[in-house]
Structures are given as C-alpha cells and as structure tokens.
Amino acid sequence: MMNTLPNTQFSIPTTVRFGAGEIKKIRTFLDLVGSKNPLLMTDPGMVNTPAFKKILAPLRDGSSDYGLFGDVLPNPTEDNIDDATNQYLGNGHDCVIGFGGGSALDAAKAVALRATYGGSLEGYSSDLVPRGTLPKIIAVPTTAGTGSEVGRASVIVLRSTGKKAILLHPDLMPAIAIIDPELTVDLPPHLTAATGMDAFTHCLESLTSPEFHPVCDAIAVGGLELTIKNLPVAYRDGKNLEARGYMMIAAMMGALAFQKDLGAAHSMAHPLSTISGLHHGLANAIVLPTVMEFNREVAEHHYAKLAHLFNKENVLKPDEEASRIAIEKVRELNKELGIPSSLKEAGVQESDLGPLADQAIADPCHATNARPCTLEDFQKLFSQAYSG
C-alpha cells in the first residue's frame, strides 16, 4: 500500500493555570519557577486598572522583591525592549512576568531573549541561543485574543527596518500561563471584539493552511466553535465570567493551532499595525472576509465546516454553497461586534495601500495561505478591503 502520510513533528507543551481567582496564587507560581525577583511588564494603560490591582496585591504580599516596567508600547519596538532589558539586568531580576494583551506578553518574551542574546534582533536566529539559557517567563493575559501565553514567538518592530519581525525560540514558551477570566471583565467592548476576532482569525487561518497537522486542525475547529458561541455574549455582557473564560480558552486554542502557521490575513494585518496604526485584531477582522473570498475555491471544504458551526442546518448544504454562507456569516459577526466594514471606515489612508501591499508580500505568514499570493494579489486584496 502506498504511504501518502508526511513525516512531521508535533509539539504542544504548556502549563496552564485556568480559573477565576488564579492570579491570587502568583507567588506560589513564582516559587515553582524559582523566582525571587521578577520583573512585571505591562503597558501604561493597564497600571490604573482593577485587573492590575489583582496582580499587584499578591506580589506585594510577600518577602520577595519585584520590579515594574510599565511602558510597553502597543507595537513593541526594539528600543522599547532594550529599555526594559536594561532594567531587568540592572536590577538583578530572575524572571519576567508579562501582564496585559499580546503586546505585553510579546515584550516580556523579547526581554527574556534579549537578556541572553546580545546581538541585533535583525540578525537573530534561534540557533544562536542555546536551550535552557533564557530566564523563565510567566504570562498573564488580560485579553482573549493573541494566545501569546502559550506560544513560542514574539513579534517586535525592528529598529533598522520599522517592520514587525517574528522572533522564535522554544524557550519563549512561558513556564506558566495564568488564565484568569476575572482579569478580562473590564475590557471595553471594542477591545473585546477586536481581540476576539484575532483569536477567530488564528483558528481559521490555521485550519485552512495546507500544512499537515491534524491535531491543530481539531483544536482550530474547537476554537472557532467557542468563539462563535461566546464572543457576542462577552461583547454584550463583559461581566459574564463563563463567556469571558471560554473566550480565553478559544484564544489559547488559536495560538496552539497556529503552530500549523497562518495566512494572508495576518500578512495584511501586520503592516496595517505598523503603517496605519490599526489594532492587530481589528485589522485581522476587517480583512478576513476579503481574504476568505480570495481563498474560497481552494478552502471551501474548511469554510463549509465553519458554516456548520454557525448553523448546524448548513451541514445539509453542498460545500460550495456552505462556503459562501460562511463568508457572509463572518461579515455578520463583524457587524454584530461593531467592527468597521472597510479599511476606509477604519481610517486607513488610500495613499497607504501601495506600501501596505509591499510590506504584506514580504511578510512570511502568507507562505502558508490556502492559496499562493503575489504582490498583485495583495494590491487587489487591500483595494477590496479598503472599499469593503
């Protein structure tokens, strides 16, 4: 019998502490990783929030020291990381805690890497840093979107190019992820929507990637189902702990799934952040229906599965019809969540469309898109997404 299965490698290691109130145990978790002097990293918008008080109280209630770097940028830059690393090394810290959204978690990972790797991040590759040399990382998400708390990557804007780079290393996987839905109840609706659609996009682009990873496929489908059921509830009622908790699980599942890699929506979203200043999740949400239209013929079976998740009756429809329904359902979900229907509505300048396409074609995520993309394809996709 002919063997058509590829030889590949699966790896999904993580330690997750999930549940309401888990943040109160952070001192115990620090003891588990042997930390006596962690550096807590977050962004300026978090330091006056009720969520921040929930982590600060147990950190202060102990004999060990801790430090605070509260200046993480929305899109962390190499300079931003260097500033935090200087504080980490100068004060003798032994662990990094990332607290906040994906930016804070990515910045914490980059500091752990920078504390060991002294070269330019532009020239970084994982083989330059031996395993076991990075300080431990504890990730505490306060949004349900990136899933960075269970990922081994950090996205940083390089000093030399002004473009986002994806830094990868096995030890960037946080030692412990504390997923506490109580930390997300005060997240405003527009950020609940944007981060939730980021998780949705992670799951969908992973599912449609042509790479072989059936475990990630199953995780992606589960994450999509949780998002469809719980994101509108969390958007309407931010105090709903069940919806918040399941959205945090969906975000985690999205990050686990995209070990399989992503697609063209992410290649478009990355420059929309650096050039146009859009929130990453918002950018993904706006361009996703356009990318789905582009991919539909080659990904219709996967999109048909998505249509079934929106409505079980769609299981009776042919894949071609169901795939079109799925795209319309995503548009409807965006509308329900108050997501702009076009890049123009979101404030993107038409004059930026050319530079956006140039950066998108250079972004590695589209290498695993369901359908190959050229520069001309990205020019058309940005134009279509701009008009809506």
TAQUIQUI-V964056 format. One record per helix or strand of 2 or more residues. SS is the DSSP state (h for helix, s for strand). FROM is the first residue (numbers start at 0). LEN is the number of residues. If there is no record, write none. Layout:
SS_FROM_LEN, SS_FROM_LEN
//
This chain:
s_15_3, h_21_11, s_36_5, h_49_11, s_64_5, h_77_13, s_94_6, h_101_13, h_120_3, h_125_3, s_135_6, h_147_3, s_152_5, s_163_5, h_169_3, s_175_4, h_180_4, h_188_20, h_213_23, h_240_20, h_263_11, h_279_31, h_311_5, h_318_18, h_349_13, h_363_5, h_374_13
//
